[in-house]
Amino acid sequence: MIDREPTSSNAEAGSRPVPTLPISRRTVLQMTGGAASLVTIPNMSAQSAPAPGQIGKALERVRLIVNGEARELELDPRQSLLDVLRETLDLTGTKKGCNQGACGACTILLNGRRVVSCLTLAAMHDGAEITTIEGLAKGEELHPLQAAFIQHEGLQCGYCTPGQIMSGVGCIAEGHAGSPEEIQFWMSGNICRCGAYPGIVAAIADAAERT
């Protein structure tokens, strides 16, 4: 019979191994999570919410000429021209579609050039002249392109129509309405989800001949 040395767990007489409880991964995570929750963090709720139009930055005075009318506004420097037109000046004809510059529904004329107003910061265009869909008609007399859109049924639901018309006015002014193919190319930034493109192209071509 071979003698063996006693192990550390029972080297002493009468000693017994100490039982250990299994600890799961979930228990460890719960223990560490509880400890982390004791860390003091600043009380963000105690801070007062910024007033509307004062989102953490000082307001800037911006002068704009909108549809022939001089306007002087105090704006947050991060406000888009689209939001200023719709929310501050109540010119809701300019539509908010994708708000990412991809659909063209918010197209306006800025110093005579068509731009998507959702990606245009108002504070960067102090003194600019802006034309929206509300500024095209002269009283009860529609702009030639507005009349052409009605005549050629260049709309269905109508949501994209203001942007289509404003972009069409810019397209004609730029000299890009010489053929249906040219109109299609230069109007490709304006999306009509109803698919009224044939009427839109026909209306722009018609208005280009009148102007």
N, C-alpha and C positions, 0 to 999 in steps of 0.2 A: 504493500500500500504506500502510495506516494504522499508525503506531507506537503501541504500547500500553505503559503503565507496568507494570513487573513487580509481581506480587503479593507479599504478605508471605511467602508460603510458599516462593517461589523467587527472592526479591529478590537474594540473594547468589549469586555464581557457584558452580555445582556443588552448591548445596543442594537437598535433596529433602524432600518432605513427610514428617513423622513418622507412621508408621502407628499407628492407634488400634484397640484391641480393643473389640468391642461388649460392653457390660455389661447383662445382662438384669435385669429387675425381681426375679427370684428371687435372683440373686446379691447384689443390694443388701440384700434382706431377710435373707439368710443372714449377711451381714457385720454388719448392725446387731444382729441377734439374738445373734450371738456376742459382740459387745461388751457387750450388756446382761447376758449371763450372767456377766460378770466382776464385776458390781456385788455387793458384799458384803451379804448379808441375814442377819438373826439366825438362829441355829441353833435352830429350834423343837423339833427332836427331842430337844434336850438338856434340855428342861423335863420334869419328871416329870408323868405323867398323874394327874388328880385321882382320889381314891379314890371308890368307889361311894357315891352319896348326898352327895358333897361337890363338886359341879360348879361350882367357882369361887366359891362363896358360903358364908358361915357358915350352919350349921344353925340352925333355929328349933325351939323346944320347943312342941309343939302338943298340946292335950288334946282328945280326942274321946270321945263316948259312942257306941259302935258296937254296934248290936243289944242295947242295954241294958248293955253292959260298958264301963267306963271304961278308956280307953287313953291313955297318955302317950308321945308319940313325938318323936324328933328328926328333922326333915325338911328337905330342901332347899326353900326358899321357892317354887321354881318347879315343884314336883311337883303334878300334878293329883290330885284326890281319887280318880279312877279308878285311877291307878297306885299310890297308897298302899293302896287296898283290895286290889288284886290282888297286888302285889309285896311289900308290907310286911306286911299282915295276912293274906295268903293267902285272901282271900274272892273266889274266882274265879267265883262265880256272876254277878257283874256283868261283862258282856261288853264288850270293846273292838271296836266295829264300824268306823265311819268315822274316829273320833278327831277329828271336826270339829263335833260337836254336831248332825249332820243326820239320824242314823238312829234315835236313841233307845235303842239297845241297852244303853247304860250308865246308864239312868235309875235313880235311887235317891230316897229321901226324905231331905231335909235339913231338920231342924226341922219335919217334917210336910209339907213342900212338895216336889213332885217337881222334880228338876233333872237335867240331863245332867252326869254327874260328870267327863267328859273335859274340859269347859271350866271346871271349878270348881277353883280352887287351894285345896289343903288348908290352907295356912297362913293363909288369910283367914277361916277358920271355927273358930278356937280356941273350945272349949267347946260346939261344936255337937253335936246329937243326930242320928245317922245310922241309917237302917234300910235294909238291903239285902235281897235275896231270901232270904238265909240266916236272916234274923231274923223272917220272917213266921209260919212255923209254930210251934206250941206243942208241942214234943216231936214226937210222932207224929201230932198233929192238924194237918191242913193248914189254911191260911187259907181262908175261903170262896171267895175268888177263885181260889186255886190249885186247889181242888176243882172249881170251875166250868169252869176251862180244860180239865181232864181230861174232864169230863162232856160238854162241847160241842165237844171236839176243836179247841180254839183254838190248835193248834200243829202244825207238821210237822217241820222239821229241829230246831226248839227253840232255835236260837241267839239269836233275838230275844226269846224267851219271858220271861226274867227282867225285861228292860226293859219289855215289854208289861204284865206283871203289876204291876210297881211303878208304872208310869204309870196303870194301871187303878185301883189302890188310891187314888192321888191324885185321879184323876178322880171317883171315887165320893165321896171325902171333900170335894171341892170342890162337890159338888151338881150335877155335869154329866153325870149318867147317867139323865136322865129319859126319853129316847127313843133308839132306834137312831141317828137322825140326829144327835142331840146328842152321843152317844158317838163317832160317827165324826168329828165336827168336833173334839172335844177330845182325841181320840187320834190326830189326823193327824200329829203329830210322831214317831210310832213306826212304822217301816217294817217290813213283813213281806215279805221277798223270795219266800217260798213262796206268798203270797196267801191266808193263812188268816184273812182279815178277817171273814167271816161268823161263824165260830166265836168269834173274839175279842170281837166286839160282843155276841154272844149270852151269852157267859160274863160279861161285865161287867154286862149288864143283869140277869142272873140273880143275881149276887152283890150287886148294888145292892138288890134286893128282900129279900135275907136279912139285910143289915146295917142 
